[in-house]
Amino acid sequence: MKKIFFIPLIAFAVAGIQPAAKAQSAKKTKPFSTMGKTIAAYTTAAGTALRLSPTNTASFKEMGQPVETQICVFVNPEKTFQTFFGIGAALTDAAAETYFKLPQNKQQELLKAYFDKKDGIGYSIARTNINSCDFSSNSYTYVADNDKDLKTFDIAPDRKFKIPFIKAATAAAGGKLNLFASPWSPPSWMKDNNDMLHGGHLKKDYYSSWANYFTKFIKAYEKEGMPVWGISIQNEPMAKQIWESCIYTAEEERDFLKNNLGPAMEKAGLKSKKIIVWDHNRDLMFQRAQTYFDDPKAAKYAWGIGFHWYEDWSGGQPMYENVKLVHEAYPDKSIMFTEGCNEKFMPTRLDDWKLGERYGRSMINDFNNGMGGFTDWNILLDETGGPNHVGNFCFAPVHADTKTGQLVYTNAFYYIGQFSKFIQPGAKRISSSASRSELLTTAFLNPDGKTVVIVMNQGDKKTEYNLWINGNAAALTALPHSMATLIF
């Protein structure tokens, strides 16, 4: 197995979370100027040793109107859109258990690689599971059976691995990590199938108890010194899985939010916590958004909508257009990618360049369609793609070989890092487009005034292109199967 190890990086400062905003024209007194600005490029490329590596610099020169034979990436900093609020990953039981199987120096290497803002890729968001999920070693809850009043509520299962891991990640991120939590299933006795696995529905008699369960979880975590930024109502509420799962129709989720969860959060003094609806694939997200956000009583409690990418698991095309439809119809609601991974783990695929390209393609398209933040699935898994108590083994950007104590960085780590390292929370997306289909691009204006342009070459050939802004252009090269971040 080829092992790719972490390469120390140069970073930029990261600001705090900002809400999503409507598309708007930037109010500037004069046009954006490239005069005196030099582009610094950082590249990850197949068939090379380049991994978020400084590659070259370029300067702008007058170009004027390009002709059709000149390949260009066009950027218009005058047109700004949604606010970027961060990138991160899930700190699951599996990730935490794997982390504590590593030698201490490798634990520190992993934390630095992901969370350090100077020498790592600067993650600022984390997700964790409420009760067990498929990436737990066994099923568990925080209460005794039939305890409707939640008198026995205790997060003891999380204290061994998960809570220490979250605390270590928070410290590595500089003391602040925007943590949100998602349930995969209520306790079995709250459900009509009397099973945490295999779908089933939350019984109406337990709507109030389950809403209070969220508040108990948040307060218990915060008592442990871990602020909780938000929650999602249910992971994948339309999926009957062989692992922990629970079904809600759009109407059921809407009514639980407006009649139970929202009021319970307010009553518990947790009104400031963000509530994310849907938390499932792009395929149904527009219909679900309509159901939640067209109801004023439900919409007032919802910060935004979360989505996954698994609608393309059978070889279909990702439904990026649905993200755009939600953003256009409900511009006051935030949109966040809450989970995605490469499935069906095989150790022979750890060097597969497609692992990272799936992330790059998805992130560029979703940002361009209104997404404000991105949360990967497991931040770390072992050499089997687990642990996982139902055999649903998957890829993570980084795998630990727990037998040798080594870390394997797949190219997905570097593709995500091309965004998370250089785009600062609070940045505004700006217009960016390419004149050839092999090039994908998105761009942001950081709070510190720097412009960040990401260019992904999906093709097999080296592509010479011009970064064109207001009649001036810089000559650049996109290596085959590469991702470059341009900063100026």
C-alpha positions in Angstrom: 0.0 0.0 0.0 1.5 3.3 -1.0 1.4 5.8 1.9 1.2 9.5 1.3 2.3 11.5 4.3 1.3 15.0 5.4 3.3 17.9 4.0 3.6 21.0 6.2 1.7 23.9 4.8 1.6 27.8 4.9 -1.8 29.2 6.1 -4.0 32.2 6.4 -6.0 33.6 9.3 -9.6 32.4 9.8 -12.5 34.6 10.9 -15.8 33.7 12.7 -19.0 32.2 11.3 -21.3 34.4 9.4 -24.8 33.7 8.1 -25.6 33.1 4.5 -26.6 36.2 2.5 -28.6 37.0 -0.6 -26.8 37.4 -3.9 -26.0 41.0 -4.3 -23.8 43.5 -6.1 -20.8 44.6 -4.1 -21.0 48.3 -3.2 -17.6 49.7 -4.3 -16.7 53.2 -5.2 -14.4 52.1 -8.0 -13.8 48.9 -10.1 -11.7 46.1 -8.7 -8.1 46.6 -9.8 -5.4 44.0 -10.4 -2.7 46.6 -10.6 0.4 45.6 -8.6 -1.1 42.3 -7.6 0.9 39.1 -7.9 -0.8 35.7 -7.9 0.5 32.9 -5.6 -0.5 29.4 -6.7 -0.8 26.3 -4.5 -1.4 23.0 -6.3 -2.3 19.4 -5.8 -1.8 17.3 -9.0 -1.9 13.6 -10.0 1.3 12.0 -11.0 3.4 14.5 -9.1 4.6 15.2 -5.6 2.5 18.4 -5.5 0.2 18.4 -2.5 -1.1 21.8 -1.6 2.4 23.0 -2.7 3.5 26.5 -3.7 4.0 26.1 -7.4 4.5 29.5 -9.2 3.6 33.1 -9.2 2.1 35.2 -12.0 1.3 38.8 -12.7 -1.5 40.5 -14.5 -1.0 42.2 -17.9 -3.4 44.1 -20.1 -5.3 41.6 -22.4 -8.6 43.1 -23.4 -11.1 41.0 -25.3 -10.0 37.3 -25.5 -10.6 35.4 -28.6 -12.2 31.9 -28.7 -8.9 30.1 -29.0 -7.7 31.6 -25.7 -8.8 29.6 -22.7 -9.8 31.8 -19.8 -11.1 31.7 -16.3 -13.2 34.9 -15.9 -13.6 36.4 -12.4 -15.8 39.4 -11.5 -15.1 40.5 -7.9 -17.9 43.1 -8.3 -20.6 40.5 -8.0 -20.8 38.9 -4.6 -23.1 36.1 -3.4 -23.5 33.9 -0.3 -21.2 34.1 2.7 -18.8 31.2 3.4 -18.9 30.0 6.9 -16.5 27.1 7.1 -15.3 23.6 6.3 -14.9 20.6 8.6 -15.7 16.9 9.2 -17.5 14.5 11.5 -15.9 13.4 14.8 -17.7 10.1 15.1 -17.1 7.2 17.5 -15.2 5.4 14.8 -12.9 8.4 14.3 -12.3 8.8 18.0 -11.6 5.1 18.6 -9.2 5.0 15.7 -7.4 8.2 17.0 -6.7 6.7 20.4 -5.2 3.6 18.8 -2.4 5.8 17.3 0.9 6.6 19.0 0.8 10.1 20.6 3.1 11.7 18.0 0.7 10.5 15.2 -2.3 11.8 17.2 -0.7 15.3 17.3 0.2 15.0 13.6 -3.4 14.3 12.6 -4.8 17.2 14.7 -2.2 19.6 13.3 -2.9 18.4 9.7 -6.6 19.1 10.0 -7.1 21.9 12.4 -4.0 24.0 12.6 -4.5 27.3 10.8 -0.8 27.8 10.0 0.6 24.3 9.2 -2.7 22.5 8.5 -5.8 22.9 6.5 -7.7 24.9 9.1 -11.0 23.1 9.7 -13.5 25.2 11.6 -16.6 23.0 11.7 -17.2 19.6 13.3 -20.2 17.2 13.4 -20.9 14.5 15.9 -23.5 11.8 16.5 -26.3 11.9 19.1 -26.7 8.3 20.2 -24.9 5.7 18.1 -24.6 5.6 14.3 -23.3 3.1 11.8 -19.7 4.3 12.6 -20.0 3.3 16.2 -18.7 -0.1 17.5 -22.2 -0.9 18.9 -25.6 0.6 19.4 -26.2 2.8 22.4 -28.3 5.6 23.8 -28.1 8.0 26.8 -31.2 6.8 28.8 -32.6 3.7 30.3 -35.5 1.9 28.5 -38.9 3.6 28.9 -37.6 6.6 30.7 -39.9 9.1 29.1 -38.9 11.8 31.6 -35.2 11.3 30.8 -34.3 11.1 34.4 -31.5 8.7 33.6 -30.0 10.8 30.8 -26.2 10.4 30.9 -23.6 10.9 28.0 -21.3 8.3 29.6 -20.8 6.4 26.3 -19.2 9.5 24.9 -16.7 10.1 27.7 -14.3 7.3 26.8 -13.3 8.3 23.3 -15.5 10.8 21.6 -15.5 13.7 24.1 -11.7 13.6 24.6 -11.3 13.6 20.8 -13.6 16.5 20.3 -11.8 18.5 23.0 -8.4 17.7 21.5 -9.6 18.8 18.0 -11.1 22.0 19.5 -7.7 22.8 21.2 -5.9 22.2 17.9 -8.3 24.6 16.1 -7.3 27.4 18.5 -9.9 26.8 21.1 -13.0 27.3 18.9 -14.7 24.6 16.8 -18.3 25.1 15.6 -19.8 21.8 16.6 -23.1 20.5 15.5 -24.8 17.2 16.4 -27.1 14.8 14.6 -29.2 11.8 15.7 -29.3 8.7 13.6 -32.1 7.2 15.7 -34.1 7.8 18.9 -34.0 5.0 21.5 -35.8 1.9 20.2 -38.6 2.2 22.7 -39.6 5.6 21.3 -40.1 4.1 17.8 -42.9 2.2 16.2 -40.6 -0.7 15.0 -39.0 -1.0 18.5 -35.6 -1.0 16.8 -32.9 1.7 16.5 -32.0 0.1 13.1 -34.1 -0.4 10.0 -36.0 2.9 9.8 -39.2 3.1 11.7 -40.9 6.2 12.9 -40.8 8.2 16.1 -44.1 7.6 18.0 -46.2 10.7 18.5 -46.4 10.0 22.2 -42.6 10.6 22.4 -42.3 13.8 20.3 -42.0 15.9 23.5 -39.5 13.5 25.2 -37.3 13.3 22.0 -37.3 17.1 21.7 -36.1 17.4 25.3 -33.5 14.8 24.5 -31.8 17.3 22.2 -31.7 19.9 25.0 -30.3 17.4 27.5 -27.6 16.5 25.0 -26.6 20.1 24.4 -26.5 21.0 28.0 -24.5 17.9 29.0 -21.9 18.6 26.3 -21.6 22.2 27.3 -21.2 21.1 31.0 -18.2 19.1 29.7 -16.8 22.3 28.3 -17.8 21.8 24.6 -20.0 24.5 23.2 -22.6 23.2 20.7 -23.2 25.5 17.7 -26.2 23.6 16.4 -28.1 20.4 15.7 -29.8 18.8 12.7 -33.2 17.1 13.3 -32.5 13.7 11.8 -29.7 12.2 9.7 -31.2 11.0 6.4 -34.9 11.1 7.4 -36.0 9.2 4.2 -33.6 6.3 4.4 -34.5 2.9 5.9 -31.0 1.6 6.6 -29.6 -1.6 8.2 -28.0 0.7 10.7 -29.5 3.4 13.0 -32.2 5.3 11.1 -35.6 6.9 11.5 -38.1 8.1 8.9 -39.8 11.4 8.9 -42.0 12.7 6.0 -41.5 16.4 5.3 -44.7 17.1 7.2 -43.7 15.1 10.2 -40.3 16.8 10.4 -41.9 20.2 9.9 -44.4 19.6 12.7 -41.9 18.1 15.1 -39.8 21.3 14.5 -42.5 23.8 15.0 -44.5 22.1 17.7 -41.9 20.3 19.8 -38.2 20.8 19.0 -38.2 24.6 18.4 -40.3 25.4 21.5 -38.3 23.0 23.6 -35.0 24.7 22.6 -36.5 28.1 23.5 -37.8 26.9 26.8 -34.4 25.4 27.7 -32.7 28.8 26.9 -31.1 27.4 23.7 -32.8 29.6 21.2 -29.4 30.8 19.8 -28.5 27.2 18.7 -28.8 26.6 14.9 -31.3 24.0 13.8 -30.6 22.3 10.4 -33.5 20.6 8.5 -33.4 17.7 6.0 -29.8 16.5 6.4 -30.2 14.1 3.4 -29.6 14.0 -0.3 -29.9 16.7 -3.0 -32.7 14.8 -4.7 -35.6 15.8 -2.5 -34.1 18.9 -0.9 -36.2 21.4 -2.8 -39.5 19.7 -2.0 -38.4 19.4 1.7 -37.4 23.1 1.7 -40.8 24.1 0.5 -42.5 22.2 3.2 -40.4 23.7 6.0 -39.8 27.2 4.9 -43.2 28.0 3.5 -44.6 27.4 7.0 -43.8 30.5 9.0 -44.1 28.8 12.3 -41.5 26.1 11.3 -39.3 28.4 9.3 -38.7 30.7 12.3 -36.8 27.9 14.0 -34.8 26.7 11.0 -31.4 28.2 10.5 -31.0 26.4 7.2 -31.0 23.1 5.3 -28.3 20.4 5.2 -27.7 18.0 2.3 -25.6 14.9 1.3 -24.4 13.7 -2.0 -25.4 10.1 -2.1 -28.2 10.5 -4.7 -25.4 9.7 -7.3 -24.4 6.4 -5.6 -25.9 4.3 -8.5 -23.9 6.1 -11.2 -26.3 9.0 -11.8 -25.4 12.6 -12.0 -25.2 14.8 -8.8 -28.3 17.0 -8.7 -26.5 20.4 -8.2 -29.5 22.3 -9.7 -31.6 21.5 -6.6 -29.1 23.3 -4.4 -29.5 26.4 -6.6 -33.3 26.1 -6.6 -33.3 26.2 -2.8 -30.9 29.1 -2.6 -32.9 31.1 -5.1 -36.3 30.4 -3.5 -35.1 30.9 0.1 -32.1 33.2 0.1 -32.5 34.0 3.8 -31.8 30.4 4.7 -28.3 28.9 4.9 -27.3 25.8 2.9 -24.7 23.5 4.3 -23.3 20.2 3.0 -23.5 18.0 6.1 -22.2 14.6 4.9 -20.4 12.9 2.1 -17.8 10.2 1.6 -16.5 7.7 -0.9 -18.2 4.4 -0.2 -17.2 0.7 -0.4 -13.8 0.9 1.1 -11.0 -1.1 -0.5 -7.4 -0.7 0.6 -6.2 -1.0 -3.0 -8.1 2.3 -3.9 -6.3 4.5 -1.3 -4.2 6.0 -4.2 -7.2 6.4 -6.5 -7.2 10.0 -7.8 -11.0 9.9 -8.2 -11.4 10.0 -4.4 -10.3 13.6 -4.3 -11.8 14.6 -7.6 -15.3 13.7 -6.4 -14.8 16.2 -3.5 -13.4 18.9 -5.8 -16.2 18.6 -8.4 -18.9 18.5 -5.7 -17.6 21.4 -3.7 -17.1 23.7 -6.7 -20.5 23.1 -8.1 -22.3 23.3 -4.7 -20.5 26.5 -3.7 -21.5 28.0 -7.1 -25.1 27.1 -6.5 -25.4 28.7 -3.1 -23.8 26.4 -0.5 -22.2 28.3 2.4 -20.3 25.5 4.2 -19.1 22.0 3.9 -18.8 19.1 6.4 -17.1 15.9 5.3 -18.1 12.5 6.9 -15.6 10.6 9.1 -12.4 12.7 9.7 -10.4 9.5 10.3 -10.9 5.7 9.8 -8.8 2.7 10.3 -7.2 0.3 7.7 -10.5 -1.5 7.3 -12.6 1.6 6.6 -14.1 1.4 10.1 -14.8 0.5 12.8 -18.4 0.1 11.9 -20.9 -2.2 13.6 -22.9 -3.1 10.5 -20.1 -3.6 8.0 -20.7 -0.3 6.1 -17.0 0.4 5.5 -16.1 3.6 3.8 -13.2 5.9 2.9 -12.0 8.9 4.9 -9.5 11.5 3.7 -7.1 10.1 6.2 -6.7 6.4 7.3 -4.8 5.1 10.2 -3.0 1.8 9.9 -3.5 0.8 13.6 -1.1 -2.1 13.1 1.9 0.0 12.2 0.8 3.3 13.7 1.1 5.2 10.4 -1.2 7.7 8.8 -2.2 7.5 5.1 -3.3 10.8 3.5 -5.5 10.2 0.4 -5.6 12.9 -2.2 -9.1 13.8 -0.9 -7.4 15.4 2.1 -5.5 17.8 -0.2 -8.5 18.5 -2.5 -10.6 19.6 0.5 -7.6 21.5 1.8 -7.4 23.5 -1.4 -10.6 25.2 -0.1 -10.4 25.0 3.7 -6.9 26.3 4.0 -7.3 29.5 1.9 -11.0 30.6 2.1 -11.7 32.4 5.4 -15.0 32.2 7.2 -16.9 35.4 6.4 -15.6 35.4 2.8 -18.1 36.3 0.0 -18.3 34.1 -3.1 -17.8 36.1 -6.3 -18.5 35.3 -9.9 -16.1 32.9 -11.6 -16.5 30.9 -14.9 -14.3 29.0 -17.3 -14.3 29.0 -21.1 -13.6 25.2 -21.3 -15.5 22.4 -19.7 -12.4 20.6 -18.4 -11.9 23.5 -16.0 -14.1 24.0 -13.0 -13.8 27.1 -11.0 -15.2 29.0 -8.0 -13.9 32.2 -6.3 -14.2 34.1 -3.0 -13.2 37.5 -1.6 -11.8 37.0 1.9 -12.4 39.4 4.8 -8.7 40.4 4.7 -9.2 41.7 1.1 -7.4 38.8 -0.7 -9.1 37.1 -3.6 -9.1 33.3 -3.8 -9.8 31.6 -7.1 -9.9 27.7 -7.3 -9.4 26.0 -10.6 -9.8 22.3 -11.1 -8.6 20.5 -14.2 -10.6 17.4 -14.8 -8.8 16.5 -18.0 -5.9 14.4 -19.0 -4.0 17.2 -20.6 -2.1 20.2 -19.3 -4.1 23.3 -20.0 -2.7 26.8 -20.5 -5.2 29.5 -19.5 -5.5 33.1 -18.6 -7.0 34.4 -15.3 -9.0 37.3 -16.7 -10.3 40.2 -14.6 -11.6 43.5 -16.0 -9.4 43.4 -19.2 -6.3 42.3 -17.5 -5.0 38.7 -17.4 -2.4 36.4 -15.9 -1.0 33.4 -17.8 -1.3 30.2 -15.8 -1.1 26.4 -16.3 -3.5 23.8 -15.0 -1.7 20.4 -14.8 -3.7 17.2 -15.7 -6.0 16.1 -13.0 -5.1 18.9 -10.6 -6.6 21.5 -8.3 -5.0 24.9 -7.9 -5.8 27.7 -5.5 -4.8 31.2 -6.7 -4.4 34.0 -4.2 -3.8 37.7 -4.8 
